[in-house]
Amino acid sequence: MTLDELNELDFSEIGEWPLIAKLIIVSILSIGIGVGVYYYDTEKQYIRLEKEQKVEAKLKREFEDKQAKAVNLEAYRQQLKEMEETFGAMLRQLPNKTEIPALIVDISQTGLAAGLEFELFKPESERRKEFYAEKPITIKVHGTYHEIGEFISGIAALPRIVTIHNISIKPGRGGGKGAAGAEALVMDATAKTYRYLEEEG
């Protein structure tokens, strides 16, 4: 079929067209319909499919994370139990309100037993924090290096938690000598003990 014959075709007599012309028209219409369907329907479905695939990948990652946690759940429970026991043991080392005066005496006695001379031993006001209160005690003592070391070791050995802060050690007055001819030192520090506030709730 030539170009001239194509130009002579009349759309009102489409039923009498040659077979090849009919096939060309059907092919063009099919392609047009296919392109139209793609742009008006299939493309949206591809975009939606892509979004759903991303959601699927995200859900799969979440599932894998939760599965990993579920597999380790017993280990987490055991770890939590150990942490609760440790926390309970630490709470038992904190003095309650009625034990604070006795603990202050214990700190003072520990210093005297180590051979220190107290120049200042001043319990300060209790300071409340989020879930505990701290009781600072300002101290200034005179003694030898070994006496101060024995005092710090004695504090660490007390059955209740006591921490030492702001330690400053200087040579003693006039560079004098302490027991057994050792050089006298002066230590300024703050001892702190703590109590759990839940006991008041």
Stockholm file with secondary structure:
# STOCKHOLM 1.0

chainA/1-201         MTLDELNELDFSEIGEWPLIAKLIIVSILSIGIGVGVYYYDTEKQYIRLEKEQKVEAKLKREFEDKQAKAVNLEAYRQQLKEMEETFGAMLRQLPNKTEIPALIVDISQTGLAAGLEFELFKPESERRKEFYAEKPITIKVHGTYHEIGEFISGIAALPRIVTIHNISIKPGRGGGKGAAGAEALVMDATAKTYRYLEEEG
#=GR chainA/1-201 SS CCHHHHHHCCGGGGGGSCHHHHHHHHHHHHHHHHHHHIIIIIHHHHHHHHHHHHHHHHHHHHHHHHHHHHHTHHHHHHHHHHHHHHHHHHHHTSCCTTTHHHHHHHHHHHHHHTTCEEEEEEECCCEECSSEEEEEEEEEEEECHHHHHHHHHHHHTSSSCEEEEEEEEEECGGGCBCGGGCBCEEEEEEEEEEEEGGGGC
#=GC SS_cons         CCHHHHHHCCGGGGGGSCHHHHHHHHHHHHHHHHHHHIIIIIHHHHHHHHHHHHHHHHHHHHHHHHHHHHHTHHHHHHHHHHHHHHHHHHHHTSCCTTTHHHHHHHHHHHHHHTTCEEEEEEECCCEECSSEEEEEEEEEEEECHHHHHHHHHHHHTSSSCEEEEEEEEEECGGGCBCGGGCBCEEEEEEEEEEEEGGGGC
//
